[in-house]
Amino acid sequence: MFRISPTPLELPALRAPLADARAGALVTFEGWVRDHNEGQAVQSLEYEAYVPLAEAEGERILAEARARFGLLGAVAAHRVGHLALGELAVWVGVTAAHRAAAFDACRYIIDEAKARLPIWKKEHYASGTTAWINCATRSGPG
Amino acid sequence: MNELTIEYFALLREQRGQANECLATTAATPAALYAELQARHGFTLPGDRVRAAINGAFAAADAPLRSGDHVVFIPPVAGG
């Protein structure tokens, strides 16, 4: 289950579907809004998503992880909207019989999600400027 | 002529000044369409840094466009 959410992520609701008597390990990852990036003081973040494709691609990533690591369950969610420092931006939870597969699968899911999902992040800086991350283009000398 | 709907996100939405438009165009591929839109609207992202989606699925830059298609150009992503 992969969801894009315009409202705060609720941990009990995300964890609930992972309950499984066969599972010996639950590994979770939380991505938080931090106060700096590449030397700039960050005040808040805006996330925007192409929702139907982000959810479809997110489901594909979860299916890949289930098959590759033999998971029992996999759930992930990503926020959109304007988030304050410390807010939960992304959550991944996976269950497996043993911990090694769960750790590896959780890492796989968050790495693939960052690289593949059509989600964009705009940083608002303390200086009053903003920037879409990864969209800077070189122009002029240097 | 193809009658297309185009949806913009993030940097492209801001540079276009709107989130959607309908367009009649002779562009037959996403690459040709992006070049046309870039010339018209001054998009700063080069075409080779923008992926395309047609009707909700990722598509190659040289995929064929047909009338009625919904096209999205995807700037470099940054989730997480």
Backbone of each chain as ProteinMPNN parsed JSONL, in Angstrom:
{"seq_chain_A": "MFRISPTPLELPALRAPLADARAGALVTFEGWVRDHNEGQAVQSLEYEAYVPLAEAEGERILAEARARFGLLGAVAAHRVGHLALGELAVWVGVTAAHRAAAFDACRYIIDEAKARLPIWKKEHYASGTTAWINCATRSGPG", "coords_chain_A": {"N_chain_A": [[0.841, -1.188, 0.0], [0.793, 2.029, -1.045], [0.69, 5.435, -0.454], [-0.058, 8.837, -1.29], [-0.257, 11.662, 0.683], [-2.16, 14.469, 1.622], [-2.523, 15.265, 4.177], [-1.341, 15.178, 7.64], [0.8, 12.358, 8.33], [-0.337, 9.423, 9.869], [0.885, 7.45, 12.258], [-0.099, 5.082, 13.732], [-2.167, 4.186, 12.005], [-0.761, 3.632, 9.676], [0.921, 1.557, 10.481], [-0.84, -0.465, 11.26], [-1.878, -2.314, 9.198], [0.313, -3.943, 8.909], [0.531, -5.826, 10.862], [1.243, -9.155, 11.716], [1.378, -12.494, 12.406], [3.392, -14.127, 11.51], [5.6, -12.586, 11.238], [8.857, -11.665, 12.239], [10.213, -9.368, 12.34], [9.931, -5.88, 12.156], [10.81, -3.188, 10.24], [11.193, 0.266, 10.124], [11.241, 3.411, 8.391], [11.622, 6.868, 8.834], [11.297, 9.9, 7.217], [12.28, 13.147, 7.896], [11.581, 16.674, 8.009], [14.303, 18.714, 7.75], [16.524, 21.286, 9.121], [18.4, 22.353, 7.407], [20.186, 22.499, 4.276], [22.737, 21.739, 2.105], [24.373, 23.837, 3.093], [22.594, 25.934, 3.45], [20.188, 27.609, 5.516], [17.185, 26.133, 6.233], [13.732, 26.851, 6.305], [11.205, 25.771, 5.866], [9.43, 23.225, 3.985], [8.042, 22.5, 0.779], [6.09, 20.03, -0.704], [5.225, 18.555, -3.781], [3.219, 16.508, -5.885], [2.697, 14.35, -8.696], [0.023, 12.807, -8.505], [-1.483, 10.349, -9.371], [0.444, 8.917, -10.882], [2.596, 8.828, -9.107], [1.551, 7.263, -7.043], [1.076, 4.867, -8.418], [3.665, 4.172, -9.298], [4.892, 4.009, -6.823], [3.534, 1.78, -5.763], [4.571, -0.132, -7.499], [7.258, -0.157, -6.704], [7.0, -1.143, -4.085], [6.005, -3.695, -4.664], [8.182, -4.786, -6.042], [10.037, -4.865, -3.943], [8.799, -6.639, -2.163], [8.947, -9.028, -3.661], [11.686, -9.312, -4.136], [12.895, -9.392, -1.605], [11.427, -11.144, -0.145], [9.323, -10.269, 1.546], [6.817, -9.994, 4.149], [4.996, -7.959, 4.486], [4.491, -4.588, 3.226], [4.433, -1.135, 3.479], [4.026, 2.255, 2.53], [4.158, 5.826, 2.704], [3.842, 9.191, 1.524], [4.096, 12.604, 2.174], [2.368, 15.489, 0.825], [2.249, 19.041, 0.253], [2.696, 21.942, 2.409], [5.247, 21.757, 4.643], [6.396, 21.91, 8.031], [9.487, 22.423, 9.911], [10.795, 19.419, 11.263], [8.527, 17.937, 10.775], [6.926, 14.904, 9.641], [7.799, 13.6, 6.615], [7.976, 11.395, 4.947], [7.207, 7.929, 5.172], [8.16, 4.58, 5.703], [7.401, 1.186, 6.084], [8.22, -2.162, 6.718], [7.694, -5.696, 6.914], [9.109, -8.846, 7.83], [10.143, -12.288, 8.091], [12.652, -12.419, 9.267], [15.223, -10.14, 10.455], [17.253, -9.203, 8.668], [16.381, -9.2, 5.971], [14.307, -7.389, 6.229], [15.585, -4.954, 6.967], [17.162, -4.533, 4.633], [15.184, -4.346, 2.651], [13.712, -2.114, 3.432], [15.539, -0.056, 3.098], [15.916, -0.308, 0.327], [13.39, 0.441, -0.629], [13.085, 3.174, 0.205], [15.251, 4.346, -1.11], [14.686, 3.832, -3.842], [12.245, 5.155, -4.032], [12.954, 7.848, -3.672], [14.387, 8.249, -5.994], [12.658, 7.667, -8.111], [9.907, 8.419, -7.86], [7.413, 10.68, -9.03], [7.692, 13.265, -7.447], [8.165, 16.411, -6.029], [10.329, 18.77, -4.401], [10.356, 21.786, -2.725], [12.465, 24.077, -1.301], [12.244, 26.415, 1.324], [14.068, 29.108, 2.298], [15.875, 30.59, 5.089], [16.841, 33.0, 4.27], [14.843, 34.043, 2.738], [14.581, 33.299, 0.138], [13.664, 30.748, -2.326], [13.904, 27.356, -3.58], [13.512, 24.861, -6.072], [14.424, 21.598, -5.566], [17.063, 19.867, -7.161], [16.475, 21.015, -9.599], [17.997, 23.092, -10.415], [19.665, 24.954, -12.891], [22.553, 25.373, -14.819], [23.706, 28.564, -15.654], [25.097, 31.256, -17.497], [28.491, 32.498, -16.861], [30.832, 30.238, -15.347]], "CA_chain_A": [[0.0, 0.0, 0.0], [1.555, 3.272, -1.13], [-0.234, 6.558, -0.499], [0.33, 10.241, -1.198], [-1.199, 12.226, 1.652], [-2.111, 15.915, 1.856], [-2.694, 15.512, 5.611], [-0.241, 14.555, 8.394], [0.834, 10.89, 8.338], [-0.742, 8.887, 11.17], [1.665, 6.224, 12.406], [-0.874, 3.862, 14.056], [-2.917, 3.723, 10.83], [0.193, 3.071, 8.719], [1.458, 0.304, 11.028], [-1.874, -1.48, 11.539], [-1.981, -3.414, 8.231], [1.522, -4.767, 8.89], [0.461, -6.845, 11.924], [1.317, -10.472, 11.074], [1.967, -13.429, 13.37], [4.578, -14.773, 10.909], [6.683, -11.602, 11.151], [9.768, -11.529, 13.36], [10.883, -8.066, 12.263], [9.357, -4.703, 11.491], [11.764, -2.085, 10.111], [10.535, 1.472, 9.603], [12.061, 4.587, 8.109], [10.911, 8.14, 8.831], [12.017, 11.051, 6.676], [11.835, 14.361, 8.58], [11.996, 17.969, 7.455], [15.435, 19.216, 8.548], [16.647, 22.749, 9.089], [19.477, 22.852, 6.549], [20.562, 21.696, 3.113], [23.84, 22.279, 1.322], [24.88, 25.085, 3.646], [21.565, 26.967, 3.609], [19.232, 27.389, 6.598], [15.865, 25.85, 5.665], [12.65, 27.16, 7.247], [10.072, 24.87, 5.633], [9.487, 22.516, 2.694], [6.798, 22.223, 0.068], [6.141, 18.863, -1.578], [4.172, 18.48, -4.794], [3.296, 15.193, -6.536], [1.766, 13.921, -9.749], [-0.473, 11.775, -7.588], [-1.788, 9.007, -9.896], [1.662, 8.212, -11.281], [3.405, 8.595, -7.903], [0.993, 6.111, -6.321], [1.278, 3.659, -9.231], [5.089, 3.836, -9.254], [5.136, 3.59, -5.446], [3.066, 0.386, -5.642], [5.533, -0.984, -8.208], [8.451, -0.289, -5.858], [6.67, -2.054, -2.981], [5.899, -5.056, -5.217], [9.56, -5.226, -6.295], [10.673, -5.168, -2.659], [8.194, -7.885, -1.651], [9.438, -10.175, -4.427], [13.135, -9.425, -4.035], [13.361, -9.652, -0.233], [10.531, -12.092, 0.516], [8.645, -9.589, 2.65], [5.432, -10.347, 4.491], [4.179, -6.769, 4.261], [5.207, -3.347, 2.918], [3.549, 0.036, 3.429], [4.757, 3.516, 2.504], [3.334, 7.011, 2.463], [4.611, 10.417, 1.328], [3.299, 13.821, 2.313], [2.459, 16.652, -0.046], [1.819, 20.268, 0.918], [3.729, 22.771, 3.035], [5.608, 21.092, 5.895], [7.268, 22.657, 8.941], [10.647, 21.679, 10.412], [10.476, 18.326, 12.178], [7.368, 17.138, 10.344], [7.181, 13.63, 8.971], [7.565, 13.767, 5.18], [7.83, 10.094, 4.296], [7.272, 6.798, 6.107], [8.226, 3.249, 5.095], [7.399, 0.095, 7.054], [8.218, -3.492, 6.087], [7.788, -6.835, 7.823], [9.687, -10.069, 7.28], [10.37, -13.29, 9.129], [13.93, -12.121, 9.923], [15.541, -8.709, 10.354], [18.15, -8.786, 7.579], [15.57, -8.88, 4.789], [13.507, -6.185, 6.507], [16.475, -3.788, 6.852], [17.542, -4.342, 3.23], [14.006, -3.937, 1.869], [13.339, -0.744, 3.812], [16.517, 0.791, 2.414], [15.618, -0.352, -1.109], [12.162, 1.199, -0.924], [13.265, 4.627, 0.303], [16.179, 4.782, -2.167], [13.968, 3.84, -5.122], [11.202, 6.189, -3.968], [13.572, 9.162, -3.897], [14.893, 8.349, -7.365], [11.688, 7.359, -9.167], [8.538, 8.929, -7.749], [7.235, 12.068, -9.481], [7.453, 14.13, -6.296], [9.133, 17.52, -6.068], [10.53, 19.429, -3.101], [10.798, 23.187, -2.793], [12.954, 24.538, -0.004], [12.105, 27.83, 1.681], [15.256, 29.392, 3.103], [15.816, 31.687, 6.056], [17.171, 34.237, 3.555], [13.661, 34.512, 2.03], [14.538, 32.721, -1.21], [13.186, 29.371, -2.429], [14.477, 26.623, -4.715], [13.109, 23.488, -6.336], [15.633, 20.782, -5.459], [17.468, 19.129, -8.375], [16.039, 21.703, -10.821], [18.882, 24.202, -10.736], [20.346, 24.797, -14.172], [23.701, 26.263, -14.938], [23.562, 29.602, -16.672], [26.122, 32.273, -17.388], [29.846, 31.996, -16.653], [31.076, 29.487, -14.133]], "C_chain_A": [[0.882, 1.245, 0.0], [0.574, 4.429, -1.292], [0.496, 7.889, -0.507], [-0.709, 10.912, -0.315], [-1.059, 13.736, 1.786], [-2.268, 16.273, 3.339], [-1.599, 14.77, 6.379], [-0.349, 13.033, 8.433], [0.549, 10.409, 9.761], [-0.081, 7.53, 11.35], [0.83, 4.993, 12.777], [-1.612, 3.305, 12.846], [-1.988, 3.105, 9.785], [0.703, 1.705, 9.184], [0.429, -0.812, 11.061], [-1.904, -2.613, 10.513], [-0.76, -4.322, 8.192], [1.497, -5.883, 9.944], [0.359, -8.23, 11.28], [2.043, -11.418, 12.032], [3.218, -14.112, 12.824], [5.799, -13.865, 10.953], [7.527, -11.606, 12.416], [10.454, -10.179, 13.382], [10.002, -7.052, 11.559], [10.466, -3.658, 11.457], [11.026, -0.912, 9.51], [11.578, 2.54, 9.326], [11.153, 5.808, 8.166], [11.809, 9.203, 8.216], [11.422, 12.313, 7.262], [12.305, 15.598, 7.822], [13.105, 18.528, 8.334], [15.715, 20.681, 8.225], [17.775, 23.26, 8.207], [19.63, 21.945, 5.349], [21.642, 22.427, 2.349], [24.218, 23.688, 1.772], [23.845, 26.184, 3.832], [20.627, 26.598, 4.756], [17.826, 27.267, 5.998], [14.8, 26.144, 6.718], [11.447, 26.25, 7.083], [10.24, 24.245, 4.257], [8.093, 22.406, 2.098], [7.018, 20.996, -0.793], [4.952, 18.9, -2.518], [4.334, 17.132, -5.494], [2.328, 15.124, -7.705], [1.148, 12.645, -9.175], [-0.746, 10.417, -8.247], [-0.524, 8.223, -10.275], [2.562, 7.923, -10.073], [2.872, 7.38, -7.149], [1.207, 4.815, -7.103], [2.737, 3.213, -9.181], [5.477, 3.382, -7.841], [4.69, 2.147, -5.222], [4.022, -0.564, -6.352], [6.784, -1.216, -7.358], [8.18, -1.263, -4.703], [6.584, -3.492, -3.478], [7.288, -5.624, -5.514], [10.227, -5.66, -4.991], [10.116, -6.459, -2.066], [8.811, -9.093, -2.326], [10.927, -10.401, -4.157], [13.601, -9.861, -2.655], [12.445, -10.612, 0.521], [9.79, -11.502, 1.703], [7.279, -10.205, 2.927], [4.511, -9.159, 4.233], [5.053, -5.564, 3.949], [4.192, -2.22, 2.764], [4.437, 1.272, 3.343], [3.79, 4.65, 2.221], [4.246, 8.224, 2.353], [3.671, 11.606, 1.416], [3.414, 14.703, 1.081], [1.926, 17.846, 0.731], [3.003, 20.959, 1.565], [4.019, 22.209, 4.418], [6.577, 21.95, 6.703], [8.455, 21.79, 9.358], [10.189, 20.598, 11.379], [9.302, 17.48, 11.757], [7.804, 15.9, 9.585], [6.803, 13.773, 7.495], [7.31, 12.44, 4.485], [7.984, 8.999, 5.341], [7.279, 5.509, 5.306], [8.212, 2.225, 6.214], [7.342, -1.241, 6.33], [8.33, -4.563, 7.165], [8.354, -8.029, 7.075], [9.868, -11.05, 8.433], [11.617, -12.95, 9.94], [14.387, -10.707, 9.591], [16.357, -8.322, 9.136], [17.362, -8.386, 6.34], [14.789, -7.587, 5.003], [14.365, -4.92, 6.407], [16.789, -3.495, 5.373], [16.374, -3.809, 2.404], [13.609, -2.506, 2.176], [14.26, 0.243, 3.098], [16.225, 0.859, 0.904], [14.43, 0.55, -1.433], [12.413, 2.703, -0.838], [14.228, 5.128, -0.77], [15.473, 4.852, -3.525], [12.918, 4.943, -5.149], [11.803, 7.565, -4.271], [13.988, 9.342, -5.35], [13.787, 8.312, -8.419], [10.335, 8.044, -9.057], [8.455, 10.356, -8.274], [6.731, 12.95, -8.336], [8.556, 15.175, -6.306], [9.134, 18.248, -4.737], [11.043, 20.835, -3.331], [11.23, 23.616, -1.401], [12.738, 26.039, 0.148], [13.221, 28.15, 2.672], [15.033, 30.571, 4.041], [16.085, 33.035, 5.375], [15.968, 34.809, 2.796], [13.549, 33.966, 0.613], [13.978, 31.301, -1.149], [13.908, 28.701, -3.592], [13.832, 25.252, -4.832], [14.369, 22.632, -6.388], [15.816, 19.948, -6.728], [17.083, 19.831, -9.676], [16.925, 22.874, -11.182], [19.551, 23.935, -12.08], [21.487, 25.812, -14.239], [23.405, 27.309, -16.007], [24.632, 30.65, -16.437], [27.48, 31.659, -17.098], [29.938, 31.207, -15.362], [30.188, 28.299, -14.01]], "O_chain_A": [[1.632, 1.478, 0.948], [-0.28, 4.399, -2.177], [1.514, 8.065, 0.161], [-1.909, 10.752, -0.536], [0.038, 14.235, 2.036], [-2.159, 17.441, 3.714], [-0.992, 13.84, 5.847], [-1.443, 12.482, 8.553], [1.116, 10.917, 10.728], [-0.441, 6.567, 10.675], [1.036, 3.935, 12.181], [-1.682, 2.088, 12.672], [-2.374, 2.167, 9.087], [0.896, 0.803, 8.369], [0.78, -1.981, 10.907], [-1.953, -3.778, 10.908], [-0.778, -5.355, 7.524], [2.341, -6.779, 9.922], [-0.488, -8.462, 10.418], [3.185, -11.167, 12.419], [4.023, -14.627, 13.6], [6.919, -14.326, 10.729], [6.998, -11.557, 13.526], [11.189, -9.865, 14.318], [9.411, -7.326, 10.514], [11.004, -3.28, 12.498], [10.318, -1.057, 8.514], [12.646, 2.571, 9.937], [10.05, 5.796, 7.619], [12.949, 9.385, 8.645], [10.218, 12.546, 7.155], [13.296, 15.563, 7.093], [12.892, 18.79, 9.518], [15.236, 21.236, 7.236], [18.092, 24.449, 8.234], [19.255, 20.773, 5.388], [21.484, 23.593, 1.988], [24.362, 24.602, 0.96], [24.179, 27.263, 4.323], [20.307, 25.426, 4.952], [17.343, 28.186, 5.337], [14.934, 25.746, 7.875], [10.738, 25.981, 8.053], [11.078, 24.673, 3.465], [7.102, 22.241, 2.81], [8.004, 20.914, -1.526], [3.832, 19.226, -2.125], [5.456, 16.662, -5.678], [1.275, 15.762, -7.699], [1.684, 11.549, -9.341], [-0.28, 9.403, -7.727], [-0.431, 7.022, -10.023], [3.218, 6.883, -10.027], [3.652, 6.557, -6.668], [1.489, 3.775, -6.508], [3.021, 2.024, -9.041], [6.295, 2.477, -7.682], [5.39, 1.376, -4.565], [4.264, -1.672, -5.874], [7.305, -2.329, -7.298], [9.021, -2.102, -4.381], [7.036, -4.411, -2.795], [7.544, -6.803, -5.268], [10.898, -6.691, -4.94], [10.865, -7.276, -1.532], [9.16, -10.07, -1.665], [11.37, -11.534, -3.973], [14.575, -10.602, -2.528], [12.664, -10.869, 1.705], [9.644, -12.15, 2.739], [6.673, -10.843, 2.066], [3.37, -9.339, 3.807], [6.215, -5.512, 4.353], [3.22, -2.337, 2.018], [5.477, 1.34, 3.999], [2.751, 4.466, 1.587], [5.292, 8.287, 3.0], [2.596, 11.616, 0.815], [4.423, 14.675, 0.378], [1.238, 17.687, 1.739], [4.158, 20.617, 1.312], [3.136, 22.185, 5.275], [7.451, 22.62, 6.153], [8.433, 20.572, 9.181], [9.309, 20.824, 12.21], [9.087, 16.405, 12.318], [8.876, 15.848, 8.982], [5.646, 14.031, 7.162], [6.52, 12.367, 3.544], [8.78, 9.118, 6.273], [6.514, 5.351, 4.355], [8.936, 2.377, 7.197], [6.519, -1.435, 5.436], [8.975, -4.363, 8.195], [8.127, -8.211, 5.879], [9.758, -10.681, 9.602], [11.648, -13.162, 11.152], [13.989, -10.141, 8.573], [16.183, -7.223, 8.61], [17.639, -7.354, 5.729], [14.627, -6.789, 4.08], [13.93, -3.923, 5.831], [16.691, -2.352, 4.925], [16.552, -2.93, 1.56], [13.211, -1.765, 1.277], [13.806, 1.254, 2.562], [16.279, 1.925, 0.292], [14.465, 1.322, -2.391], [11.992, 3.441, -1.729], [14.042, 6.227, -1.293], [15.644, 5.818, -4.268], [12.725, 5.593, -6.176], [11.231, 8.347, -5.03], [13.948, 10.453, -5.879], [13.954, 8.864, -9.506], [9.669, 8.235, -10.075], [9.339, 11.165, -7.993], [5.56, 13.322, -8.258], [9.722, 14.87, -6.556], [8.121, 18.341, -4.044], [12.029, 21.05, -4.036], [10.461, 23.53, -0.444], [13.007, 26.823, -0.763], [13.311, 27.548, 3.742], [14.159, 31.414, 3.837], [15.62, 34.076, 5.838], [16.042, 35.919, 2.267], [12.524, 34.153, -0.042], [13.835, 30.723, -0.072], [14.452, 29.369, -4.472], [13.627, 24.563, -3.833], [15.28, 22.912, -7.168], [14.862, 19.404, -7.284], [17.338, 19.296, -10.755], [16.647, 23.584, -12.149], [19.956, 22.808, -12.364], [21.374, 26.946, -13.772], [22.927, 26.999, -17.099], [25.024, 30.9, -15.298], [27.618, 30.435, -17.088], [29.214, 31.474, -14.403], [30.276, 27.561, -13.029]]}, "seq_chain_B": "MNELTIEYFALLREQRGQANECLATTAATPAALYAELQARHGFTLPGDRVRAAINGAFAAADAPLRSGDHVVFIPPVAGG", "coords_chain_B": {"N_chain_B": [[-2.7, 17.658, -36.932], [-2.507, 17.388, -33.417], [-4.694, 17.332, -30.682], [-4.01, 18.137, -27.518], [-3.929, 17.643, -23.931], [-2.113, 19.243, -21.403], [-0.287, 18.955, -18.447], [1.246, 20.64, -15.778], [3.9, 20.572, -13.344], [5.51, 21.668, -10.313], [8.605, 23.276, -10.886], [8.115, 23.706, -13.637], [5.38, 24.293, -13.677], [5.357, 26.709, -12.294], [6.937, 28.299, -14.004], [5.376, 28.283, -16.286], [3.119, 29.455, -15.321], [0.643, 28.442, -14.961], [-1.324, 25.455, -14.3], [-2.442, 23.691, -16.102], [-3.111, 23.135, -19.602], [-4.784, 23.244, -22.804], [-3.863, 22.235, -26.039], [-3.362, 22.651, -29.51], [-1.322, 21.018, -31.728], [1.451, 20.352, -33.942], [3.394, 18.769, -33.023], [4.765, 15.572, -32.696], [5.87, 13.909, -30.862], [6.825, 13.512, -27.358], [9.341, 14.773, -26.999], [9.491, 16.613, -29.12], [7.278, 18.154, -28.518], [8.008, 19.235, -26.007], [10.152, 20.826, -26.773], [8.845, 22.714, -28.36], [7.167, 23.92, -26.427], [9.067, 24.86, -24.657], [10.385, 26.788, -26.159], [8.319, 28.595, -26.431], [7.595, 29.322, -23.81], [9.862, 29.702, -22.322], [11.047, 27.795, -20.625], [13.463, 26.764, -18.233], [14.649, 24.297, -17.831], [16.588, 21.953, -19.581], [15.613, 19.827, -22.337], [16.609, 17.243, -22.061], [16.62, 16.774, -19.383], [14.113, 16.364, -18.526], [11.481, 14.179, -17.969], [8.827, 12.351, -19.649], [5.311, 11.73, -19.287], [2.592, 9.916, -20.534], [-0.822, 9.822, -20.569], [-0.862, 8.994, -17.872], [1.267, 7.2, -17.561], [4.797, 6.543, -17.534], [6.67, 7.589, -20.392], [8.569, 7.172, -23.404], [10.844, 9.611, -24.806], [10.537, 9.749, -27.521], [8.099, 8.646, -28.033], [4.934, 8.068, -29.697], [2.566, 10.734, -30.059], [-0.922, 11.158, -29.669], [-4.112, 12.516, -30.678], [-6.059, 13.77, -28.017], [-4.476, 12.814, -26.0], [-3.129, 12.954, -22.669], [-0.61, 14.766, -21.395], [2.262, 14.884, -19.365], [5.037, 16.647, -18.217], [7.928, 15.814, -16.504], [9.858, 17.236, -14.188], [13.253, 16.991, -12.784], [13.151, 14.727, -10.108], [12.519, 14.819, -6.506], [11.8, 13.423, -4.081], [11.207, 12.297, -0.654]], "CA_chain_B": [[-2.719, 18.345, -35.636], [-2.966, 16.679, -32.216], [-5.264, 18.138, -29.588], [-3.462, 17.534, -26.3], [-3.978, 18.372, -22.669], [-0.792, 19.225, -20.786], [-0.336, 19.311, -17.028], [2.581, 21.031, -15.312], [4.163, 20.486, -11.912], [6.739, 22.193, -9.713], [9.252, 24.395, -11.577], [7.463, 23.978, -14.923], [4.093, 24.949, -13.389], [5.632, 28.11, -11.946], [7.429, 29.034, -15.173], [4.259, 28.415, -17.216], [2.125, 30.33, -14.703], [-0.615, 27.717, -14.811], [-1.109, 24.025, -14.071], [-2.926, 22.884, -17.243], [-3.566, 23.818, -20.806], [-5.11, 22.428, -23.971], [-3.031, 22.757, -27.113], [-3.346, 21.972, -30.811], [0.093, 21.078, -32.11], [1.939, 19.357, -34.899], [4.419, 17.948, -32.355], [4.359, 14.167, -32.767], [6.504, 13.171, -29.773], [7.072, 14.365, -26.19], [10.545, 15.596, -27.186], [9.144, 17.739, -30.0], [6.333, 19.005, -27.789], [8.729, 19.998, -24.993], [10.934, 21.854, -27.468], [7.894, 23.766, -28.75], [6.719, 24.63, -25.222], [10.222, 25.54, -24.075], [10.616, 27.995, -26.959], [7.219, 29.54, -26.209], [7.426, 29.748, -22.416], [11.154, 29.982, -21.69], [11.42, 26.844, -19.577], [14.915, 26.728, -18.066], [15.165, 22.925, -17.836], [16.788, 21.387, -20.916], [14.751, 18.687, -22.627], [17.155, 15.953, -21.627], [16.466, 16.609, -17.926], [12.681, 16.282, -18.268], [10.851, 12.947, -18.456], [7.439, 12.544, -20.059], [4.301, 10.706, -19.026], [1.427, 10.029, -21.4], [-2.007, 9.156, -20.007], [-0.608, 8.424, -16.551], [2.368, 6.241, -17.527], [6.041, 7.056, -18.099], [6.758, 7.336, -21.831], [9.844, 7.56, -24.002], [10.849, 10.954, -25.419], [10.128, 9.637, -28.934], [6.821, 7.911, -28.136], [3.982, 8.812, -30.521], [1.451, 11.445, -29.421], [-2.183, 11.08, -30.415], [-5.127, 13.453, -30.215], [-6.736, 13.35, -26.794], [-3.527, 12.393, -24.978], [-2.818, 13.799, -21.515], [0.86, 14.732, -21.324], [2.882, 15.536, -18.216], [6.492, 16.703, -18.237], [8.358, 15.554, -15.135], [11.186, 17.779, -13.875], [14.015, 16.1, -11.907], [12.343, 14.488, -8.909], [13.227, 14.996, -5.232], [10.977, 13.007, -2.946], [11.894, 11.84, 0.546]], "C_chain_B": [[-3.21, 17.412, -34.536], [-3.532, 17.687, -31.226], [-4.865, 17.457, -28.289], [-3.878, 18.325, -25.077], [-2.634, 18.177, -21.993], [-0.946, 19.683, -19.343], [1.089, 19.568, -16.555], [2.695, 20.899, -13.794], [5.444, 21.246, -11.585], [7.309, 23.353, -10.54], [8.552, 24.729, -12.899], [6.124, 24.682, -14.711], [4.322, 26.429, -13.075], [6.088, 28.901, -13.159], [6.329, 29.219, -16.218], [3.21, 29.381, -16.67], [0.752, 29.705, -14.618], [-0.331, 26.224, -14.77], [-1.546, 23.159, -15.258], [-3.147, 23.769, -18.448], [-3.947, 22.788, -21.855], [-4.378, 23.07, -25.142], [-3.248, 21.942, -28.379], [-1.939, 22.127, -31.364], [0.411, 20.048, -33.185], [3.001, 18.463, -34.264], [3.919, 16.509, -32.267], [4.949, 13.319, -31.659], [6.639, 14.091, -28.559], [8.295, 15.263, -26.371], [10.241, 16.818, -28.039], [8.206, 18.709, -29.296], [7.064, 19.846, -26.747], [9.53, 21.116, -25.648], [10.038, 23.027, -27.877], [7.486, 24.61, -27.534], [7.864, 25.416, -24.588], [10.499, 26.841, -24.815], [9.551, 29.052, -26.646], [7.239, 30.136, -24.809], [8.737, 29.973, -21.678], [11.506, 29.04, -20.549], [12.933, 26.718, -19.486], [15.483, 25.312, -18.107], [15.371, 22.446, -19.259], [15.95, 20.121, -21.087], [15.284, 17.366, -22.107], [17.102, 15.757, -20.119], [14.997, 16.438, -17.537], [12.161, 14.959, -18.826], [9.414, 13.257, -18.844], [6.578, 11.409, -19.533], [3.132, 10.98, -19.958], [0.312, 9.193, -20.781], [-1.662, 8.366, -18.737], [0.504, 7.408, -16.474], [3.623, 6.892, -18.098], [6.13, 6.671, -19.576], [8.121, 7.797, -22.329], [9.709, 8.93, -24.67], [10.384, 10.918, -26.871], [8.851, 8.807, -29.106], [5.843, 8.715, -28.992], [2.9, 9.483, -29.674], [0.226, 11.349, -30.31], [-3.171, 12.078, -29.841], [-5.831, 12.889, -28.99], [-5.787, 12.928, -25.689], [-3.384, 13.456, -23.889], [-1.312, 13.65, -21.263], [1.334, 15.492, -20.088], [4.389, 15.509, -18.413], [6.985, 16.703, -16.797], [9.757, 16.11, -14.927], [11.941, 16.792, -12.986], [13.324, 15.972, -10.545], [13.2, 14.615, -7.649], [12.305, 14.657, -4.069], [11.84, 12.664, -1.748], [12.358, 12.979, 1.416]], "O_chain_B": [[-4.217, 16.724, -34.705], [-2.944, 18.737, -30.966], [-5.314, 16.351, -27.989], [-4.147, 19.524, -25.161], [-2.078, 17.079, -22.006], [-1.636, 20.659, -19.053], [2.014, 18.823, -16.88], [1.724, 21.089, -13.062], [6.321, 21.442, -12.426], [6.59, 24.3, -10.859], [8.41, 25.903, -13.244], [5.767, 25.573, -15.481], [3.575, 27.292, -13.534], [5.68, 30.049, -13.337], [6.342, 30.202, -16.959], [2.502, 30.041, -17.431], [-0.21, 30.373, -14.241], [0.75, 25.774, -15.151], [-1.08, 22.029, -15.408], [-3.343, 24.979, -18.335], [-3.511, 21.637, -21.819], [-4.283, 24.294, -25.23], [-3.311, 20.713, -28.341], [-1.424, 23.241, -31.459], [-0.261, 19.025, -33.319], [3.461, 17.507, -34.888], [2.799, 16.255, -31.824], [4.591, 12.15, -31.511], [6.576, 15.312, -28.701], [8.277, 16.413, -25.931], [10.677, 17.926, -27.726], [8.318, 19.925, -29.451], [6.783, 21.036, -26.607], [9.579, 22.231, -25.13], [10.428, 24.188, -27.753], [7.46, 25.84, -27.595], [7.657, 26.503, -24.049], [10.805, 27.865, -24.204], [9.843, 30.247, -26.602], [6.937, 31.316, -24.631], [8.727, 30.395, -20.522], [12.189, 29.439, -19.606], [13.616, 26.583, -20.501], [16.668, 25.134, -18.387], [14.45, 22.515, -20.073], [15.623, 19.437, -20.118], [14.514, 16.473, -21.754], [17.491, 14.702, -19.617], [14.673, 16.374, -16.351], [12.366, 14.648, -19.999], [8.849, 14.273, -18.439], [7.042, 10.283, -19.357], [2.732, 12.128, -20.15], [0.488, 8.006, -20.507], [-2.105, 7.232, -18.552], [0.689, 6.794, -15.423], [3.542, 7.694, -19.029], [5.723, 5.577, -19.968], [8.742, 8.69, -21.753], [8.615, 9.35, -25.046], [9.897, 11.918, -27.398], [8.562, 8.326, -30.202], [5.922, 9.943, -29.006], [2.386, 8.905, -28.717], [0.315, 11.443, -31.534], [-3.087, 12.446, -28.669], [-6.156, 11.703, -28.927], [-6.22, 12.704, -24.559], [-3.498, 14.657, -24.132], [-0.817, 12.564, -20.963], [0.868, 16.595, -19.804], [4.956, 14.467, -18.74], [6.521, 17.489, -15.971], [10.733, 15.543, -15.418], [11.338, 15.846, -12.478], [12.962, 16.968, -9.919], [14.428, 14.533, -7.702], [12.06, 15.482, -3.189], [13.067, 12.733, -1.819], [12.956, 12.75, 2.467]]}, "name": "protein", "num_of_chains": 2, "seq": "MFRISPTPLELPALRAPLADARAGALVTFEGWVRDHNEGQAVQSLEYEAYVPLAEAEGERILAEARARFGLLGAVAAHRVGHLALGELAVWVGVTAAHRAAAFDACRYIIDEAKARLPIWKKEHYASGTTAWINCATRSGPGMNELTIEYFALLREQRGQANECLATTAATPAALYAELQARHGFTLPGDRVRAAINGAFAAADAPLRSGDHVVFIPPVAGG"}
